[in-house]
Amino acid sequence: KRQEKELRRKYEEILRHANEHPDHRVQQLAKLRRLVLLEGVPNQTPEECERVEQKCTLRGRIWKVLLGVRSVSADRYINVLKRGPAPREDSKQIGLDIDRTFQKDQAYHNVVPAEKLSRVLNAFAHTVAEEKGKTKIAGYVQGMNLLCGCLLYVLPEVDAFHTFCCLIHHHLPQYFVSNLTGGHTGTHLFTACLRFFDNELYSYLKEKQFQPGLLLQPTISLCTATPPFEQALHLWDYFFAFGVHLGVLASVAHVVLLRDALLTHPSPCTIFRALPKLDSGIIGLTNQYASSLTDELWSLLCVHTRQPVELPLSVYDPEDFPQEYQVTLPSIVVQQVQPSKDYLGLVHKHPQKKKAPGGATESVASTLSSVIV
C-alpha cells in the first residue's frame, strides 16, 4: 500500500505540474509516459469506483491526458441524448451488444450499469449520423461496446463520451470505417510481424489454415475481448502512452507466449476462437518487439489505425490474404513515415496533449440518470 501511495503521488505531481506550468507540458508528458512504462498505473481503489460518476479516477485522468482530450461539454452530451435512441440499425445492435459486454466480470458490472453504456453508445451513433459525408466512421460497430465500457469504468459518463469520440475519430478511425479496412490491415500486420519474430510458429499456423480474420475482434477492441479485464486496463495504459497501433504487437506477443501450446495442438486455430487469459509479460515482450521491428513494418504499423495503407509485397505473403480482401485493399501507399522507436520518448507524434477538466458534477450525473435511451 505504501508503494502504491507513493506511485499515486508521482502521477499527481506530474499532472499538477503540467496544469500549473503549460510551457512544461511536453516534458511532463514524456515523464508521464516513462512512469507508465516503468511502474505502471495503480488499480482503482474502492473509493474511486464508488465515486466514478462524480470524479475521474487517476487512471481516467491519465488516459484523457495521453489521448489528448482537451475539453468536455455536459451540455452537448445531454442535448444529443435528448434525441433518444440512435438510428434503428445502430440502436438494435447496441442493445444486443450491451448484454455481452464483459459478461463474466463482476467488478465491471458493479461500476458500469447497462443503461449508462447504452446512453453513451447511442449518443455516439447520433453524432456520427450528424457527420454523414464528413466522416468515414460507419456508425456503431461491434467491438465499440468493449472500448466504451472500459472508459466508463474509469471516467464519469460525460468524460467517457468525449474520450470515446476522441479515441474513435482521432486514434482508431480506420478500424471503424464501413468495411473495417484498418482492422483487417491490423490483422495482416499481425501475420507479418509474427512471421518476422517467430517464423516457426507462423509456418505451423499457416499449415493449419490460420486466417488473420480470427483476430479481427481482438484487434479492433484493443485486446479487451480477452480476459482478464484488469490486465486489459494495464495494456491500455501502455497503448495510450505510446500509441494504439501497439495493440497489434501486443497480440503477437500474446500468441508467442502461447507458442508451446499452439505448436503441440493438432488444431491450433481453435485456440484463437477463445484466446487464453492475457499474460502479465505481454507489455515487456511488446516493448522488445517494437524496438527491433524493421523500419518498413514499423511505419505501416504506426499509421494503419489512422489512414488507409497498402501493404507492400515485402511485408506479407499474398497467400495469407483472402482473395476478396486483396481486391479491396486501399490504393494509398504510405511512405517516409518513420516515428521514433525510443520507448522512453514521444513514440507517436501527436499534437501537445493538455489535461481536460475533471469529471461531471453531481447535478449533471443526476440529469443523465433520468435520460433513458
PEJO-V367174 format. One record per pair of residues at least 6 apart in sequence whose C-alpha atoms are under 8 Angstrom apart, sorted by sequence separation. I is the first residue (numbers start at 1). GAP is how many residues later the second one is. D is the distance in Angstrom with one decimal. If there is no record, write none. Layout:
i:I gap:GAP d:D
i:I gap:GAP d:D
//
This chain:
i:18 gap:6 d:6.2
i:19 gap:6 d:7.8
i:64 gap:6 d:7.8
i:85 gap:6 d:6.1
i:102 gap:6 d:7.1
i:174 gap:6 d:6.7
i:175 gap:6 d:6.3
i:176 gap:6 d:7.5
i:195 gap:6 d:7.7
i:218 gap:6 d:6.8
i:226 gap:6 d:7.6
i:239 gap:6 d:7.4
i:262 gap:6 d:5.2
i:303 gap:6 d:7.8
i:340 gap:6 d:7.4
i:341 gap:6 d:6.0
i:17 gap:7 d:7.9
i:18 gap:7 d:5.0
i:48 gap:7 d:7.9
i:102 gap:7 d:7.9
i:128 gap:7 d:7.4
i:174 gap:7 d:6.1
i:175 gap:7 d:4.4
i:176 gap:7 d:7.6
i:194 gap:7 d:7.8
i:195 gap:7 d:5.2
i:218 gap:7 d:5.4
i:239 gap:7 d:6.0
i:340 gap:7 d:5.5
i:48 gap:8 d:7.9
i:49 gap:8 d:7.8
i:152 gap:8 d:5.5
i:168 gap:8 d:7.6
i:174 gap:8 d:4.4
i:175 gap:8 d:4.6
i:194 gap:8 d:6.0
i:195 gap:8 d:7.6
i:217 gap:8 d:7.0
i:218 gap:8 d:7.1
i:224 gap:8 d:5.5
i:239 gap:8 d:6.8
i:290 gap:8 d:7.6
i:339 gap:8 d:6.4
i:340 gap:8 d:7.4
i:48 gap:9 d:5.7
i:128 gap:9 d:6.9
i:151 gap:9 d:5.4
i:173 gap:9 d:7.9
i:174 gap:9 d:7.0
i:223 gap:9 d:6.5
i:262 gap:9 d:7.8
i:300 gap:9 d:7.1
i:339 gap:9 d:6.3
i:18 gap:10 d:6.0
i:128 gap:10 d:7.6
i:129 gap:10 d:6.9
i:339 gap:10 d:7.1
i:17 gap:11 d:7.5
i:18 gap:11 d:8.0
i:128 gap:11 d:5.6
i:191 gap:11 d:7.5
i:300 gap:11 d:7.7
i:148 gap:12 d:7.3
i:151 gap:12 d:7.6
i:223 gap:12 d:8.0
i:15 gap:13 d:7.7
i:44 gap:13 d:7.0
i:148 gap:13 d:8.0
i:151 gap:13 d:7.2
i:14 gap:14 d:6.0
i:44 gap:14 d:7.7
i:125 gap:14 d:5.2
i:222 gap:14 d:7.7
i:44 gap:15 d:7.5
i:99 gap:15 d:7.5
i:124 gap:15 d:7.8
i:125 gap:15 d:5.6
i:43 gap:16 d:7.8
i:98 gap:16 d:6.4
i:124 gap:16 d:7.7
i:148 gap:16 d:6.2
i:14 gap:17 d:7.4
i:42 gap:17 d:7.7
i:147 gap:17 d:7.7
i:14 gap:18 d:6.7
i:41 gap:18 d:6.7
i:297 gap:18 d:6.9
i:98 gap:19 d:7.1
i:121 gap:19 d:7.4
i:296 gap:19 d:7.9
i:310 gap:19 d:6.4
i:98 gap:20 d:7.0
i:310 gap:20 d:5.9
i:11 gap:21 d:7.2
i:191 gap:21 d:6.7
i:309 gap:21 d:6.3
i:310 gap:21 d:6.0
i:190 gap:22 d:7.7
i:222 gap:22 d:7.5
i:257 gap:22 d:7.9
i:308 gap:22 d:6.1
i:309 gap:22 d:7.2
i:310 gap:22 d:5.9
i:311 gap:22 d:7.7
i:95 gap:23 d:7.3
i:121 gap:23 d:8.0
i:308 gap:23 d:8.0
i:309 gap:23 d:5.4
i:310 gap:23 d:5.1
i:11 gap:24 d:8.0
i:94 gap:24 d:6.9
i:121 gap:24 d:7.3
i:188 gap:24 d:6.0
i:223 gap:24 d:6.8
i:254 gap:24 d:6.8
i:308 gap:24 d:6.3
i:309 gap:24 d:5.4
i:310 gap:24 d:7.3
i:187 gap:25 d:5.2
i:222 gap:25 d:5.5
i:254 gap:25 d:7.0
i:257 gap:25 d:7.9
i:308 gap:25 d:8.0
i:309 gap:25 d:5.9
i:187 gap:26 d:6.5
i:94 gap:27 d:7.1
i:121 gap:27 d:7.5
i:94 gap:28 d:7.5
i:117 gap:28 d:7.5
i:120 gap:28 d:7.7
i:184 gap:28 d:7.9
i:187 gap:28 d:6.1
i:219 gap:28 d:6.7
i:223 gap:28 d:7.3
i:254 gap:28 d:6.0
i:184 gap:29 d:7.0
i:187 gap:29 d:6.1
i:219 gap:29 d:6.5
i:253 gap:29 d:5.7
i:186 gap:30 d:7.9
i:91 gap:31 d:6.4
i:117 gap:31 d:7.1
i:7 gap:32 d:7.8
i:90 gap:32 d:7.6
i:117 gap:32 d:6.5
i:137 gap:32 d:7.7
i:184 gap:32 d:6.5
i:187 gap:32 d:6.8
i:219 gap:32 d:7.7
i:250 gap:32 d:6.2
i:253 gap:32 d:5.9
i:183 gap:33 d:6.1
i:186 gap:33 d:6.8
i:218 gap:33 d:7.9
i:250 gap:33 d:6.9
i:253 gap:33 d:5.8
i:7 gap:34 d:8.0
i:8 gap:34 d:7.2
i:252 gap:34 d:7.9
i:300 gap:34 d:7.2
i:7 gap:35 d:7.4
i:90 gap:35 d:6.9
i:117 gap:35 d:7.4
i:141 gap:35 d:6.6
i:250 gap:35 d:7.9
i:86 gap:36 d:5.0
i:137 gap:36 d:6.4
i:183 gap:36 d:6.4
i:250 gap:36 d:5.3
i:29 gap:37 d:7.7
i:85 gap:37 d:5.9
i:86 gap:37 d:6.9
i:112 gap:37 d:7.3
i:120 gap:37 d:7.4
i:124 gap:37 d:7.4
i:136 gap:37 d:7.7
i:137 gap:37 d:7.8
i:139 gap:37 d:7.9
i:183 gap:37 d:5.7
i:249 gap:37 d:5.7
i:299 gap:37 d:7.9
i:300 gap:37 d:7.9
i:302 gap:37 d:7.5
i:4 gap:38 d:6.5
i:81 gap:38 d:7.0
i:84 gap:38 d:7.9
i:85 gap:38 d:7.9
i:87 gap:38 d:7.6
i:138 gap:38 d:6.1
i:299 gap:38 d:5.3
i:86 gap:39 d:5.8
i:87 gap:39 d:7.4
i:137 gap:39 d:5.5
i:138 gap:39 d:5.0
i:299 gap:39 d:5.5
i:86 gap:40 d:5.5
i:112 gap:40 d:6.4
i:120 gap:40 d:7.8
i:137 gap:40 d:4.5
i:138 gap:40 d:4.7
i:246 gap:40 d:7.6
i:249 gap:40 d:7.2
i:298 gap:40 d:7.5
i:299 gap:40 d:6.9
i:81 gap:41 d:7.8
i:112 gap:41 d:6.1
i:116 gap:41 d:7.2
i:120 gap:41 d:5.7
i:124 gap:41 d:7.0
i:136 gap:41 d:5.4
i:137 gap:41 d:6.6
i:249 gap:41 d:7.4
i:81 gap:42 d:5.7
i:111 gap:42 d:6.2
i:136 gap:42 d:7.2
i:80 gap:43 d:5.8
i:295 gap:43 d:6.9
i:101 gap:44 d:6.5
i:102 gap:44 d:7.4
i:176 gap:44 d:8.0
i:97 gap:45 d:7.2
i:101 gap:45 d:6.0
i:108 gap:45 d:6.6
i:175 gap:45 d:5.9
i:238 gap:45 d:7.5
i:77 gap:46 d:7.4
i:80 gap:46 d:7.1
i:94 gap:46 d:7.4
i:232 gap:46 d:7.5
i:302 gap:46 d:7.6
i:80 gap:47 d:7.6
i:93 gap:47 d:7.9
i:98 gap:47 d:6.6
i:231 gap:47 d:6.6
i:97 gap:48 d:6.6
i:101 gap:48 d:7.3
i:226 gap:48 d:7.8
i:231 gap:48 d:7.8
i:235 gap:48 d:6.9
i:90 gap:49 d:7.0
i:93 gap:49 d:7.7
i:226 gap:49 d:6.5
i:227 gap:49 d:7.7
i:228 gap:49 d:6.0
i:231 gap:49 d:7.0
i:8 gap:50 d:7.9
i:90 gap:50 d:5.5
i:226 gap:50 d:7.4
i:227 gap:50 d:5.2
i:228 gap:50 d:6.4
i:291 gap:50 d:5.7
i:94 gap:51 d:7.6
i:226 gap:51 d:6.3
i:227 gap:51 d:6.2
i:290 gap:51 d:6.8
i:291 gap:51 d:7.3
i:226 gap:52 d:6.6
i:291 gap:52 d:7.8
i:248 gap:53 d:7.9
i:201 gap:55 d:7.8
i:246 gap:55 d:7.8
i:193 gap:56 d:7.4
i:245 gap:56 d:6.0
i:246 gap:56 d:8.0
i:287 gap:56 d:7.5
i:215 gap:57 d:7.3
i:245 gap:57 d:5.6
i:190 gap:58 d:5.7
i:194 gap:58 d:5.9
i:198 gap:58 d:7.5
i:201 gap:58 d:6.7
i:214 gap:58 d:6.4
i:245 gap:58 d:7.5
i:52 gap:59 d:7.9
i:189 gap:59 d:7.2
i:190 gap:59 d:6.9
i:193 gap:59 d:7.1
i:204 gap:59 d:7.0
i:208 gap:59 d:6.8
i:210 gap:59 d:5.9
i:214 gap:59 d:6.9
i:243 gap:59 d:7.6
i:245 gap:59 d:7.3
i:208 gap:60 d:7.2
i:209 gap:60 d:7.6
i:245 gap:60 d:6.4
i:50 gap:61 d:7.3
i:187 gap:61 d:7.4
i:190 gap:61 d:7.3
i:201 gap:61 d:7.9
i:208 gap:61 d:7.2
i:244 gap:61 d:7.7
i:49 gap:62 d:6.3
i:186 gap:62 d:6.3
i:190 gap:62 d:6.2
i:201 gap:62 d:6.8
i:205 gap:63 d:7.0
i:205 gap:64 d:7.4
i:172 gap:72 d:7.7
i:171 gap:73 d:7.0
i:143 gap:74 d:6.7
i:147 gap:74 d:6.1
i:146 gap:75 d:6.4
i:147 gap:75 d:7.7
i:143 gap:77 d:6.6
i:144 gap:77 d:6.9
i:147 gap:77 d:7.3
i:143 gap:78 d:5.4
i:146 gap:78 d:6.4
i:146 gap:79 d:7.2
i:77 gap:81 d:6.6
i:150 gap:83 d:7.4
i:74 gap:84 d:5.9
i:77 gap:84 d:7.6
i:73 gap:85 d:7.2
i:72 gap:86 d:7.0
i:72 gap:87 d:6.1
i:73 gap:89 d:8.0
i:72 gap:90 d:6.1
i:60 gap:91 d:7.5
i:197 gap:92 d:7.8
i:69 gap:93 d:7.4
i:60 gap:94 d:4.9
i:61 gap:94 d:7.9
i:69 gap:94 d:6.1
i:59 gap:95 d:6.5
i:60 gap:95 d:5.3
i:67 gap:96 d:7.8
i:57 gap:97 d:5.6
i:69 gap:97 d:6.7
i:56 gap:98 d:6.6
i:57 gap:98 d:6.4
i:68 gap:98 d:7.9
i:56 gap:99 d:5.0
i:64 gap:99 d:6.7
i:67 gap:99 d:7.4
i:55 gap:100 d:7.4
i:56 gap:100 d:6.1
i:67 gap:100 d:7.1
i:193 gap:100 d:7.9
i:52 gap:101 d:7.6
i:55 gap:101 d:6.4
i:242 gap:101 d:7.3
i:52 gap:102 d:6.5
i:53 gap:102 d:6.9
i:54 gap:102 d:6.3
i:52 gap:103 d:6.0
i:53 gap:103 d:4.2
i:49 gap:104 d:7.8
i:52 gap:104 d:5.5
i:53 gap:104 d:6.5
i:193 gap:104 d:7.6
i:242 gap:104 d:7.3
i:243 gap:104 d:7.2
i:49 gap:105 d:7.7
i:242 gap:105 d:5.5
i:243 gap:105 d:6.0
i:242 gap:106 d:6.2
i:189 gap:108 d:7.8
i:212 gap:108 d:7.4
i:211 gap:109 d:7.0
i:212 gap:109 d:7.9
i:189 gap:112 d:7.0
i:206 gap:114 d:7.9
i:186 gap:115 d:7.6
i:186 gap:118 d:6.9
i:185 gap:119 d:6.9
i:186 gap:119 d:7.8
i:182 gap:122 d:5.8
i:183 gap:122 d:7.6
i:182 gap:123 d:5.6
i:192 gap:123 d:6.0
i:105 gap:124 d:7.2
i:182 gap:124 d:7.8
i:185 gap:124 d:7.9
i:192 gap:124 d:5.4
i:182 gap:125 d:7.6
i:191 gap:125 d:7.6
i:192 gap:125 d:7.8
i:182 gap:126 d:6.7
i:185 gap:126 d:8.0
i:102 gap:127 d:7.8
i:181 gap:127 d:7.2
i:189 gap:127 d:7.8
i:188 gap:128 d:7.6
i:191 gap:129 d:7.9
i:174 gap:130 d:7.1
i:175 gap:130 d:6.1
i:174 gap:131 d:5.1
i:173 gap:132 d:6.4
i:174 gap:132 d:5.4
i:188 gap:132 d:7.7
i:172 gap:133 d:4.9
i:173 gap:133 d:5.5
i:174 gap:133 d:6.0
i:188 gap:133 d:7.6
i:171 gap:134 d:6.6
i:172 gap:134 d:5.7
i:173 gap:134 d:7.6
i:174 gap:134 d:6.8
i:171 gap:135 d:6.1
i:170 gap:136 d:7.2
i:181 gap:148 d:7.7
i:67 gap:173 d:6.2
i:63 gap:174 d:7.1
i:66 gap:174 d:5.8
i:67 gap:174 d:8.0
i:66 gap:175 d:5.7
i:63 gap:177 d:6.6
i:59 gap:178 d:8.0
i:43 gap:187 d:7.9
i:41 gap:193 d:7.1
i:40 gap:194 d:7.2
i:41 gap:196 d:7.0
i:40 gap:197 d:7.5
i:159 gap:199 d:8.0
i:159 gap:200 d:6.1
i:36 gap:201 d:6.8
i:37 gap:201 d:6.6
i:158 gap:201 d:7.3
i:159 gap:201 d:7.0
i:36 gap:202 d:6.6
i:158 gap:202 d:6.1
i:156 gap:203 d:5.5
i:157 gap:203 d:7.3
i:155 gap:204 d:7.1
i:156 gap:204 d:6.0
i:36 gap:205 d:7.2
i:33 gap:208 d:5.3
i:157 gap:208 d:7.7
i:33 gap:209 d:7.3
i:122 gap:251 d:7.2
i:116 gap:253 d:8.0
i:119 gap:253 d:7.3
i:119 gap:254 d:5.6
i:118 gap:255 d:6.5
i:115 gap:257 d:7.4
i:115 gap:258 d:7.4
i:68 gap:283 d:8.0
i:70 gap:283 d:7.5
i:68 gap:284 d:7.6
i:69 gap:284 d:7.6
i:70 gap:284 d:5.6
i:72 gap:284 d:7.1
i:68 gap:285 d:4.6
i:69 gap:285 d:7.1
i:70 gap:285 d:6.0
i:71 gap:285 d:4.9
i:72 gap:285 d:7.1
i:67 gap:286 d:7.3
i:68 gap:286 d:6.1
i:69 gap:286 d:7.0
i:70 gap:286 d:4.5
i:71 gap:286 d:6.3
i:74 gap:286 d:7.2
i:66 gap:287 d:6.6
i:68 gap:287 d:7.4
i:69 gap:287 d:5.9
i:70 gap:287 d:7.7
i:65 gap:288 d:5.9
i:84 gap:288 d:7.5
i:85 gap:288 d:5.2
i:65 gap:289 d:5.8
i:82 gap:289 d:7.5
i:84 gap:289 d:5.5
i:65 gap:290 d:4.9
i:74 gap:290 d:7.0
i:78 gap:290 d:7.1
i:81 gap:290 d:7.1
i:64 gap:291 d:6.7
i:65 gap:291 d:7.0
i:64 gap:292 d:6.8
i:81 gap:292 d:7.5
i:61 gap:294 d:7.7
i:61 gap:297 d:7.6
i:56 gap:302 d:6.1
i:55 gap:303 d:6.6
i:56 gap:303 d:5.1
i:55 gap:304 d:4.6
i:54 gap:305 d:5.9
i:55 gap:305 d:6.7
i:53 gap:306 d:7.2
i:54 gap:306 d:5.6
i:55 gap:306 d:7.8
i:37 gap:307 d:7.9
i:53 gap:307 d:6.8
i:54 gap:307 d:5.6
i:54 gap:308 d:5.7
i:34 gap:309 d:8.0
i:53 gap:309 d:7.7
i:34 gap:310 d:5.4
i:33 gap:311 d:7.1
i:34 gap:311 d:7.7
i:54 gap:311 d:7.1
i:33 gap:312 d:7.8
i:53 gap:312 d:6.6
i:30 gap:314 d:7.3
i:30 gap:315 d:6.0
i:30 gap:316 d:6.4
i:29 gap:324 d:7.5
i:26 gap:326 d:6.5
i:25 gap:327 d:7.5
i:26 gap:327 d:7.7
i:25 gap:328 d:7.5
i:25 gap:329 d:7.4
i:19 gap:336 d:7.0
i:18 gap:337 d:7.9
i:15 gap:340 d:7.7
//
